[in-house]
Amino acid sequence: MNLDEKIYHLRKKLDDSISNNESYEKIYSISLELDELIAEYYRNEACKNK
Protein backbone atom coordinates (compact mmCIF):
# COMPACT_ATOMS: atom_id res chain seq x y z
CA MET A 1 0.00 0.00 0.00
CA ASN A 2 1.47 3.34 -0.99
CA LEU A 3 1.41 6.49 1.11
CA ASP A 4 -1.61 7.97 -0.70
CA GLU A 5 -3.63 4.85 0.04
CA LYS A 6 -2.55 4.82 3.68
CA ILE A 7 -3.66 8.45 4.06
CA TYR A 8 -6.99 7.72 2.36
CA HIS A 9 -7.73 4.72 4.61
CA LEU A 10 -6.67 6.49 7.79
CA ARG A 11 -8.77 9.55 6.88
CA LYS A 12 -11.76 7.22 6.39
CA LYS A 13 -11.04 5.59 9.76
CA LEU A 14 -10.94 9.03 11.40
CA ASP A 15 -14.21 10.09 9.75
CA ASP A 16 -15.87 6.85 10.87
CA SER A 17 -14.60 7.29 14.43
CA ILE A 18 -16.01 10.80 14.57
CA SER A 19 -19.34 9.68 13.09
CA ASN A 20 -19.56 6.86 15.64
CA ASN A 21 -18.84 9.22 18.55
CA GLU A 22 -15.83 7.21 19.64
CA SER A 23 -13.69 8.40 22.52
CA TYR A 24 -11.68 11.58 22.28
CA GLU A 25 -8.49 9.61 22.92
CA LYS A 26 -9.10 7.29 19.97
CA ILE A 27 -10.00 10.14 17.61
CA TYR A 28 -6.98 12.14 18.75
CA SER A 29 -4.68 9.15 18.29
CA ILE A 30 -5.90 8.53 14.74
CA SER A 31 -5.59 12.24 14.00
CA LEU A 32 -1.97 12.29 15.15
CA GLU A 33 -1.17 9.24 13.04
CA LEU A 34 -2.80 10.88 10.03
CA ASP A 35 -0.82 14.09 10.62
CA GLU A 36 2.41 12.08 10.56
CA LEU A 37 1.50 10.42 7.26
CA ILE A 38 0.56 13.76 5.71
CA ALA A 39 3.85 15.29 6.88
CA GLU A 40 5.71 12.32 5.37
CA TYR A 41 3.82 12.82 2.11
CA TYR A 42 4.87 16.49 1.92
CA ARG A 43 8.48 15.64 2.80
CA ASN A 44 8.52 13.12 -0.04
CA GLU A 45 6.99 15.61 -2.46
CA ALA A 46 9.55 18.26 -1.47
CA CYS A 47 12.39 15.83 -2.18
CA LYS A 48 10.94 15.01 -5.61
CA ASN A 49 10.77 18.69 -6.54
CA LYS A 50 14.41 19.47 -5.76
trRosetta pair geometry for C-beta under 8 A, 3 or more apart (Angstrom, degrees):
i j d omega theta_ij theta_ji phi_ij phi_ji
1 5 4.6 -121 -169 91 91 130
1 6 5.6 114 130 -59 115 82
1 9 7.7 -23 -172 1 146 141
2 5 5.2 95 57 11 68 103
2 6 7.2 -126 105 -6 35 91
3 6 5.5 -53 -146 35 35 114
3 7 6.4 36 155 -19 67 103
3 37 6.6 171 -163 -170 88 94
3 40 6.4 -139 -140 108 134 111
3 41 5.4 166 145 -91 131 87
3 44 6.8 155 21 17 169 159
4 7 5.9 -56 -152 35 30 110
4 8 6.4 32 151 -21 64 107
4 41 7.4 98 -78 -120 59 125
5 8 5.5 -51 -146 35 34 115
5 9 6.3 28 158 -15 67 107
6 9 6.1 -59 -146 40 28 106
6 10 6.1 22 158 -14 65 112
6 37 5.7 -144 114 -143 112 142
7 10 6.0 -60 -142 42 27 106
7 11 6.1 30 157 -23 64 109
7 34 6.9 94 -141 -149 70 81
7 37 5.0 -178 -86 129 82 128
7 38 6.3 99 -124 -75 124 70
7 41 6.4 7 -57 -53 144 143
8 11 5.9 -58 -149 34 25 111
8 12 6.5 25 153 -18 62 106
9 12 5.6 -52 -150 35 33 113
9 13 6.4 36 150 -21 65 104
10 13 5.3 -48 -147 35 36 116
10 14 6.4 40 152 -21 65 101
10 30 6.6 178 -173 -171 89 90
10 33 6.2 -132 -155 111 139 107
10 34 4.8 178 130 -91 123 89
10 37 6.2 129 38 20 155 156
11 14 5.6 -51 -150 35 32 113
11 15 6.4 34 151 -19 64 104
11 34 6.2 106 -76 -133 64 133
12 15 5.7 -53 -147 37 32 112
12 16 6.2 32 154 -18 65 107
13 16 5.8 -55 -147 38 29 111
13 17 6.3 32 153 -22 63 106
13 30 5.8 -143 113 -148 106 136
14 17 5.7 -54 -148 34 30 113
14 18 6.5 29 155 -17 64 105
14 27 6.9 89 -150 -149 77 72
14 30 4.6 176 -90 128 83 126
14 31 6.1 101 -128 -75 130 66
14 34 5.9 -23 -44 -39 143 150
15 18 5.9 -56 -151 37 30 110
15 19 6.2 29 153 -18 65 109
16 19 5.6 -56 -144 39 31 112
16 20 6.0 18 160 -9 67 113
17 20 6.0 -64 -143 46 26 102
17 22 4.3 -62 -165 31 82 134
17 26 5.9 -146 -157 121 134 109
17 27 5.1 174 126 -93 125 78
17 30 5.9 150 13 17 158 157
18 21 7.7 28 178 -73 33 34
18 22 7.5 -65 -64 31 23 89
18 27 6.0 87 -76 -124 73 127
22 26 4.7 -67 140 75 121 136
22 27 5.9 149 82 -49 98 90
23 26 4.7 93 63 6 87 101
23 27 7.0 -158 94 -3 45 87
24 27 5.8 -61 -147 41 31 109
24 28 5.9 31 156 -20 68 111
25 28 5.8 -55 -143 39 26 111
25 29 6.2 30 156 -22 62 108
26 29 5.7 -54 -147 34 29 113
26 30 6.5 26 156 -15 63 105
27 30 6.0 -57 -150 38 30 108
27 31 6.2 33 151 -22 64 110
28 31 5.5 -56 -147 37 30 116
28 32 6.4 32 155 -20 65 103
29 32 5.9 -52 -149 33 29 110
29 33 6.5 28 152 -16 62 106
30 33 5.6 -56 -151 38 33 113
30 34 6.2 35 151 -20 66 107
31 34 5.6 -54 -147 37 30 112
31 35 6.4 36 152 -23 64 103
32 35 5.5 -50 -149 32 33 115
32 36 6.7 35 152 -20 63 101
33 36 5.8 -52 -155 31 33 113
33 37 6.7 30 150 -15 64 104
34 37 5.7 -55 -150 37 35 110
34 38 6.3 34 153 -18 67 106
35 38 5.7 -56 -146 38 30 110
35 39 6.3 32 154 -20 65 106
36 39 5.7 -54 -147 36 30 112
36 40 6.4 33 152 -20 64 105
37 40 5.5 -52 -149 36 33 114
37 41 6.4 40 150 -25 64 102
38 41 5.4 -47 -150 30 34 117
38 42 6.6 29 154 -14 65 103
39 42 5.9 -56 -150 39 32 107
39 43 6.4 35 151 -21 65 105
40 43 5.6 -52 -147 35 32 113
40 44 6.4 33 154 -19 65 105
41 44 5.9 -58 -154 36 28 111
41 45 6.4 26 151 -17 64 108
42 45 5.5 -51 -142 38 35 113
42 46 6.2 40 155 -23 65 104
43 46 5.7 -54 -149 34 30 113
43 47 6.6 30 153 -18 63 104
44 47 5.8 -55 -152 34 32 110
44 48 6.6 34 151 -21 65 105
45 48 5.6 -52 -150 33 34 114
45 49 6.4 23 156 -14 66 111
46 49 6.0 -64 -147 41 30 106
46 50 7.1 45 152 -41 62 96
47 50 6.0 -41 -156 5 36 116
